């Protein structure tokens, strides 16, 4: 572990599971751009054997292909990202090799891991580009399953111009690719159930003998699982971090958080190959996930650094941090 992450821990066996308890630490020097906080499980650092290859909880100021080149096979639990597409924004003049990125993401993703790819299409000479569909098909060609085609709906888009002779574009795709069957699915239930409190009875089809299979009566809960169209406010409400808006295209923190919650568990490793303003890192920290980021622009890395500092400060304010999380409080 690097010297600037000098937090020592002892393991305490409690309720048949290990917890991290900090007993002596020094403050982390926030001047450093990189952080390495190991996730301990069962008394073993599951990333220790890879420390000479790649450090976790670190943003790399380089292309994602450089980062993934030093990343082991089957290493990442979840990728959440929104790549530059169709020249809709100028990202400090940088571009990327999509096909090589997709192939490398397949290699570094664990079996059962997930890649969330948020993307849209521009309109060029009266026709939508179709970039999103071509990229989705390529992901499938390298081995991923197209597990779900989700929609990111924007609820405060600019005014409609009828001269374009088309309805106002107000969504992007959120392609959820999986390497085999997803290992994790933490269903978000926040859609009010109008039948809450009622008793559900009925049958579940018939047996081969034609006998009806009765369902066990159950009480309907207050909320049910949301649909795969997720609506978020865009513009100035996507983040409380003013510095984030120095990046030309940030996506809502809640969108990233919802995917992190859905497709990973605490202590898992989340990657963003286009870290941008650092939203994926921030939401990983706040939700007790390990993370890695790649960002080729030094200017954007400064934004990421500032947001990471604020995220750790927010974590410090939580009560009994060392007892309630798997990270300890030596951040």
C-alpha positions as CSV (number, residue, x, y, z in Angstrom):
1,X,0.0,0.0,0.0
2,X,1.4,3.4,-0.9
3,X,2.9,5.5,2.0
4,X,0.3,8.2,1.6
5,X,-2.5,5.8,2.4
6,X,-1.2,5.0,5.8
7,X,-4.1,3.6,7.6
8,X,-3.6,0.5,9.7
9,X,-6.4,-1.8,10.6
10,X,-7.1,-4.9,12.7
11,X,-9.7,-7.4,11.9
12,X,-12.4,-8.1,14.4
13,X,-14.5,-11.2,14.1
14,X,-18.1,-10.2,14.7
15,X,-21.2,-12.2,14.0
16,X,-19.2,-14.6,11.8
17,X,-18.0,-12.0,9.5
18,X,-15.0,-9.6,9.4
19,X,-15.2,-5.9,9.9
20,X,-12.6,-3.3,9.5
21,X,-11.7,-1.4,12.7
22,X,-9.2,1.5,12.5
23,X,-6.9,1.7,15.5
24,X,-4.1,4.0,14.4
25,X,-3.9,6.1,11.3
26,X,-2.6,9.3,9.9
27,X,-4.5,11.8,7.7
28,X,-4.4,11.2,4.0
29,X,-2.5,13.9,2.2
30,X,-5.2,15.1,-0.2
31,X,-2.6,16.6,-2.5
32,X,-2.1,13.2,-4.0
33,X,-4.2,12.5,-7.1
34,X,-4.4,8.8,-6.4
35,X,-5.8,6.8,-3.6
36,X,-5.5,3.1,-2.8
37,X,-7.8,1.7,-0.1
38,X,-7.9,-2.0,-0.1
39,X,-11.1,-3.9,0.4
40,X,-10.5,-6.6,2.9
41,X,-12.7,-9.7,2.9
42,X,-12.2,-12.7,5.2
43,X,-8.9,-11.3,6.4
44,X,-7.4,-11.2,2.9
45,X,-6.9,-8.3,0.5
46,X,-8.5,-9.6,-2.6
47,X,-6.6,-7.0,-4.7
48,X,-3.2,-7.5,-3.1
49,X,-1.9,-9.9,-5.7
50,X,-2.6,-7.4,-8.4
51,X,-1.0,-4.4,-6.7
52,X,2.1,-4.5,-8.9
53,X,-0.1,-4.5,-12.0
54,X,-2.8,-1.9,-11.2
55,X,-3.9,0.1,-8.2
56,X,-7.5,0.5,-7.3
57,X,-9.3,3.6,-6.1
58,X,-7.2,5.6,-8.5
59,X,-7.9,7.7,-11.6
60,X,-5.3,7.2,-14.4
61,X,-4.5,10.2,-16.5
62,X,-4.2,8.2,-19.7
63,X,-6.3,6.5,-22.4
64,X,-8.5,3.6,-21.2
65,X,-6.5,1.3,-23.5
66,X,-3.4,2.1,-21.5
67,X,-5.2,1.4,-18.2
68,X,-6.8,-1.8,-19.4
69,X,-3.5,-3.0,-20.7
70,X,-2.2,-3.4,-17.1
71,X,-5.6,-4.8,-15.9
72,X,-5.8,-8.5,-15.4
73,X,-8.4,-10.7,-17.2
74,X,-11.8,-11.1,-15.4
75,X,-11.1,-8.2,-12.9
76,X,-13.9,-5.6,-13.2
77,X,-17.3,-6.3,-11.6
78,X,-19.1,-3.3,-13.3
79,X,-18.4,-0.6,-15.8
80,X,-20.6,2.5,-15.9
81,X,-19.7,5.1,-18.5
82,X,-20.9,7.5,-21.2
83,X,-18.4,7.8,-24.0
84,X,-17.9,10.7,-26.4
85,X,-20.0,10.0,-29.5
86,X,-20.7,11.7,-32.9
87,X,-18.7,14.8,-32.1
88,X,-21.7,16.2,-30.1
89,X,-19.2,17.7,-27.6
90,X,-15.6,18.7,-27.9
91,X,-13.6,16.8,-25.3
92,X,-10.4,18.8,-25.4
93,X,-9.7,17.4,-28.9
94,X,-9.5,13.7,-27.8
95,X,-11.0,10.8,-29.6
96,X,-11.0,7.1,-28.9
97,X,-10.7,3.7,-30.6
98,X,-14.2,2.2,-29.9
99,X,-13.6,-1.3,-31.2
100,X,-10.4,-1.8,-29.2
101,X,-12.1,-0.4,-26.1
102,X,-15.0,-2.8,-26.5
103,X,-12.7,-5.8,-26.9
104,X,-10.7,-4.8,-23.9
105,X,-13.8,-4.3,-21.7
106,X,-14.8,-7.8,-22.5
107,X,-11.4,-9.2,-21.4
108,X,-11.2,-7.3,-18.1
109,X,-14.9,-7.8,-17.1
110,X,-15.5,-10.7,-14.8
111,X,-17.7,-13.6,-15.8
112,X,-21.1,-12.4,-14.8
113,X,-19.9,-8.8,-14.8
114,X,-21.9,-5.9,-16.4
115,X,-21.0,-2.9,-18.7
116,X,-23.5,0.0,-18.7
117,X,-22.9,2.0,-21.9
118,X,-24.9,5.3,-22.0
119,X,-25.0,6.7,-25.5
120,X,-27.2,8.6,-28.0
121,X,-27.1,9.6,-31.6
122,X,-26.7,12.9,-33.4
123,X,-28.7,14.0,-36.4
124,X,-26.6,14.5,-39.5
125,X,-28.1,15.8,-42.7
126,X,-31.6,14.9,-41.6
127,X,-30.8,11.3,-40.4
128,X,-29.9,10.0,-37.0
129,X,-26.4,8.5,-37.1
130,X,-27.2,5.1,-35.7
131,X,-24.0,5.0,-33.8
132,X,-25.7,3.6,-30.7
133,X,-27.0,0.6,-32.6
134,X,-23.7,-0.1,-34.4
135,X,-21.9,0.0,-31.1
136,X,-24.4,-2.3,-29.4
137,X,-24.1,-4.9,-32.2
138,X,-20.3,-4.7,-31.9
139,X,-20.4,-5.4,-28.2
140,X,-22.5,-8.4,-28.9
141,X,-20.0,-9.6,-31.6
142,X,-17.1,-9.6,-29.1
143,X,-19.1,-11.9,-26.7
144,X,-21.3,-9.7,-24.5
145,X,-25.0,-10.4,-24.1
146,X,-27.3,-7.4,-24.6
147,X,-28.9,-8.0,-21.2
148,X,-31.2,-4.9,-21.3
149,X,-31.8,-1.9,-23.5
150,X,-32.7,0.8,-21.0
151,X,-33.8,4.4,-21.6
152,X,-32.4,7.5,-19.9
153,X,-35.3,10.0,-20.2
154,X,-34.5,13.7,-19.7
155,X,-37.3,15.6,-18.1
156,X,-36.2,19.1,-18.8
157,X,-35.0,19.3,-22.4
158,X,-34.8,22.5,-24.5
159,X,-37.8,23.9,-26.3
160,X,-39.1,22.0,-29.4
161,X,-38.4,23.5,-32.8
162,X,-41.1,22.4,-35.3
163,X,-38.9,23.4,-38.2
164,X,-36.9,20.2,-37.7
165,X,-40.1,18.3,-38.6
166,X,-39.5,15.7,-35.9
167,X,-40.4,15.2,-32.2
168,X,-38.0,16.6,-29.6
169,X,-35.3,14.2,-28.7
170,X,-35.4,13.6,-25.0
171,X,-33.6,10.4,-24.2
172,X,-30.4,8.4,-24.5
173,X,-29.8,4.6,-24.5
174,X,-28.4,2.8,-21.5
175,X,-27.2,-0.5,-23.0
176,X,-26.7,-3.0,-20.2
177,X,-24.2,-5.7,-21.5
178,X,-23.4,-8.7,-19.5
179,X,-20.6,-11.3,-19.7
180,X,-22.9,-14.3,-19.3
181,X,-25.7,-14.2,-16.7
182,X,-25.2,-11.2,-14.4
183,X,-23.8,-12.1,-11.0
184,X,-25.7,-9.3,-9.2
185,X,-29.1,-7.8,-9.5
186,X,-30.2,-5.6,-6.6
187,X,-33.7,-4.6,-7.8
188,X,-34.7,-1.0,-7.1
189,X,-38.3,-0.9,-5.9
190,X,-39.5,2.7,-5.9
191,X,-42.7,2.5,-8.0
192,X,-45.8,3.0,-5.8
193,X,-48.1,0.0,-5.9
194,X,-51.7,0.9,-6.1
195,X,-52.7,-2.5,-4.7
196,X,-50.5,-2.2,-1.7
197,X,-51.8,-4.1,1.4
198,X,-54.0,-6.4,-0.6
199,X,-53.7,-10.2,-0.5
200,X,-52.5,-11.7,-3.7
201,X,-54.0,-15.1,-4.5
202,X,-54.2,-17.1,-7.7
203,X,-52.6,-19.9,-9.7
204,X,-49.3,-20.3,-11.5
205,X,-50.2,-22.4,-14.5
206,X,-50.8,-26.1,-14.5
207,X,-48.7,-29.2,-13.9
208,X,-48.1,-31.8,-16.6
209,X,-51.1,-33.6,-15.3
210,X,-53.3,-30.5,-15.8
211,X,-53.6,-29.7,-12.1
212,X,-53.6,-26.0,-11.3
213,X,-50.7,-24.8,-9.1
214,X,-52.0,-22.6,-6.4
215,X,-49.9,-19.6,-5.4
216,X,-49.2,-19.1,-1.7
217,X,-51.2,-16.0,-0.6
218,X,-48.9,-13.0,-0.1
219,X,-49.4,-9.3,1.0
220,X,-48.6,-6.8,-1.8
221,X,-46.0,-4.4,-0.7
222,X,-46.0,-0.6,-0.9
223,X,-43.6,-0.4,-3.8
224,X,-42.7,-2.6,-6.8
225,X,-39.8,-2.7,-9.2
226,X,-39.3,0.3,-11.5
227,X,-39.5,-0.1,-15.3
228,X,-36.4,0.1,-17.5
229,X,-37.1,3.7,-18.5
230,X,-35.4,5.9,-15.9
231,X,-36.2,9.6,-15.8
232,X,-33.7,12.2,-14.5
233,X,-33.4,15.9,-14.3
234,X,-30.6,17.3,-16.5
235,X,-28.8,20.6,-16.5
236,X,-27.8,22.3,-13.3
237,X,-29.5,19.8,-11.1
238,X,-27.3,16.7,-12.0
239,X,-24.7,17.5,-9.3
240,X,-24.1,19.8,-6.3
241,X,-20.5,20.0,-7.3
242,X,-20.1,23.3,-9.1
243,X,-16.7,22.3,-10.4
244,X,-18.2,19.3,-12.3
245,X,-19.8,21.7,-14.7
246,X,-16.4,22.6,-16.1
247,X,-16.8,19.4,-18.0
248,X,-19.0,19.8,-21.2
249,X,-21.1,16.7,-20.6
250,X,-21.7,15.3,-17.1
251,X,-24.5,12.8,-16.5
252,X,-26.7,12.7,-13.4
253,X,-25.2,11.4,-10.2
254,X,-28.4,9.5,-9.5
255,X,-28.3,7.7,-12.8
256,X,-24.8,6.4,-12.0
257,X,-25.7,5.6,-8.4
258,X,-28.8,3.6,-9.5
259,X,-26.7,1.4,-11.9
260,X,-24.0,0.9,-9.2
261,X,-26.6,-0.2,-6.7
262,X,-28.4,-2.4,-9.3
263,X,-25.4,-4.3,-10.7
264,X,-22.8,-4.4,-7.9
265,X,-22.4,-5.0,-4.2
266,X,-20.3,-3.3,-1.6
267,X,-16.6,-3.9,-2.1
268,X,-17.0,-4.7,-5.8
269,X,-14.8,-2.9,-8.3
270,X,-16.4,-0.3,-10.6
271,X,-14.6,1.1,-13.7
272,X,-15.2,4.1,-15.9
273,X,-13.0,4.2,-19.0
274,X,-14.2,7.8,-19.8
275,X,-14.1,9.2,-16.3
276,X,-14.8,12.8,-17.5
277,X,-15.9,14.8,-14.4
278,X,-15.5,11.9,-12.0
279,X,-19.2,11.1,-11.3
280,X,-18.6,7.3,-11.3
281,X,-15.7,7.6,-8.8
282,X,-17.8,9.9,-6.5
283,X,-20.8,7.6,-6.5
284,X,-18.6,4.5,-6.0
285,X,-17.0,6.1,-2.9
286,X,-20.4,7.1,-1.5
287,X,-21.8,3.6,-2.0
288,X,-18.8,1.7,-0.6
289,X,-17.5,0.4,-3.9
290,X,-13.9,0.2,-5.1
291,X,-13.2,2.0,-8.4
292,X,-10.8,2.7,-11.2
293,X,-11.0,5.5,-13.7
294,X,-9.3,6.5,-17.0
295,X,-9.3,10.1,-18.2
296,X,-6.9,11.2,-20.9
297,X,-7.4,15.0,-20.3
298,X,-5.3,16.5,-17.6
299,X,-7.8,19.3,-17.2
300,X,-10.6,16.9,-16.5
301,X,-8.4,15.0,-14.1
302,X,-8.2,18.1,-12.0
303,X,-12.0,18.2,-11.8
304,X,-12.0,14.5,-10.8
305,X,-9.4,15.1,-8.1
306,X,-11.5,17.8,-6.5
307,X,-14.7,15.8,-6.6
308,X,-13.0,12.7,-5.1
309,X,-11.7,14.9,-2.2
310,X,-15.3,16.1,-1.5
311,X,-16.6,12.6,-1.7
312,X,-14.2,11.3,1.0
313,X,-15.0,14.3,3.1
314,X,-18.7,13.4,2.9
315,X,-17.9,9.8,3.9
316,X,-16.1,11.1,7.0
317,X,-19.2,12.8,8.2
318,X,-21.1,9.6,8.3
319,X,-21.7,8.2,11.8
320,X,-19.6,5.3,13.0
321,X,-18.0,5.0,9.6
322,X,-15.5,2.4,10.6
323,X,-18.2,0.1,11.9
324,X,-20.7,0.6,9.2
325,X,-18.6,0.3,6.0
326,X,-16.1,-2.1,4.6
327,X,-13.7,0.7,3.8
328,X,-12.6,1.9,7.3
329,X,-12.1,5.6,7.9
330,X,-8.5,6.2,6.9
331,X,-9.6,8.0,3.7
